[in-house]
């Protein structure tokens, strides 16, 4: 697993929110029709999507300004580079 896969730029908010909404609706449909497989599999997907949405609130995306002097410790751009910025993979 690489650090690129864990960066916030790879998690797209609209996609995750729509996944949560869709999986929750299919889970509800499975519960209403009495289909345990449909209900359980989509409930698991809903839980994963809800955890991803929660991560956006726990770890908000930092904005990079042109001055480079914001944020805490060190006064820079954060320290973790994406692959496009010349970062390296963990493997």
C-alpha positions, 0 to 999 in steps of 0.5 A: 500500500502506498501513501498516495492511496491514503491522501485526501485527494484520492477520496472524492466527497461527492462519490462517497456521499452518493455511495452512502445514500445509494447503499442506505436506500438499497439496505432499506429496500432489502429490509422492507422486502425481507432479503437478508443478503441485500440488506446486510451487504448494503448495510456494510457498504453504508457503514464504510461510506459513513466512516469515510464521510466521518473522516472528512470531518475528523481530518479536514482538507488543508488548503495550501496558500501561496505564502506557505506560512500557515498551519502549525509546526514548521511553516510549510506545505504539510510535509507529505507529498503526493506522487505528482509532487515528487513523493515516493511510494511506501513499497 
